[in-house]
Amino acid sequence: MKLKWTDVLDIAIALQEAHPDVDPRYVNFVDLRNWVLALPEFADDPARSGEKILEAIQLAWMEEAD
């Protein structure tokens, strides 16, 4: 399955699997964006990311981590 920016929960799950020892509360948006872009399943336009999307991904990742 190819991920797009709107697949917030699926991206959060993939990030949790890729970075299990990372506390998502302390990830800055620059690193978060780079990690999303590095996911093998990710296939969307990098320019379509924004602060709101990154915040939603971070919040979903925090929920997954708990």
C-alpha positions in Angstrom: 0.0 0.0 0.0 1.3 3.4 -1.0 1.0 6.1 1.7 0.0 9.7 1.1 0.1 12.6 3.5 -3.6 12.1 4.3 -2.9 8.5 5.6 -2.1 10.0 9.0 -2.8 6.9 11.1 -1.0 4.5 8.7 2.0 6.8 8.6 2.0 7.0 12.5 2.0 3.2 12.7 4.8 2.9 10.1 6.9 5.5 12.1 6.3 3.6 15.3 7.6 0.4 13.7 10.6 2.2 12.0 11.5 4.2 15.2 10.3 2.1 18.2 12.7 3.8 20.7 11.8 7.4 19.7 9.4 9.4 21.9 7.3 11.2 19.3 6.6 14.1 21.6 10.2 15.3 21.1 10.5 14.9 17.4 10.7 18.2 15.5 8.8 18.7 12.3 11.9 18.8 10.1 12.9 15.3 11.3 9.4 14.1 11.3 8.9 15.2 7.6 12.2 13.5 6.6 11.3 10.3 8.4 7.9 10.2 6.6 9.6 10.8 3.3 12.1 8.0 4.0 9.3 5.4 4.6 9.5 2.8 1.8 5.7 2.8 1.5 5.4 6.6 1.2 4.6 7.9 -2.3 3.3 11.4 -2.3 4.5 14.8 -3.3 6.9 16.1 -0.6 5.7 19.7 -1.3 2.2 18.8 -0.1 3.3 18.5 3.6 2.5 21.2 6.0 2.5 22.0 9.7 -1.1 20.8 10.2 -0.4 17.4 8.5 2.8 16.9 10.4 1.1 17.8 13.7 -1.7 15.3 13.0 0.9 12.6 12.2 2.8 13.4 15.4 -0.4 13.3 17.5 -1.4 9.9 16.0 2.1 8.6 16.6 1.9 9.7 20.2 -1.4 7.8 20.6 0.1 4.7 19.0 3.1 4.9 21.3 0.9 4.9 24.4 
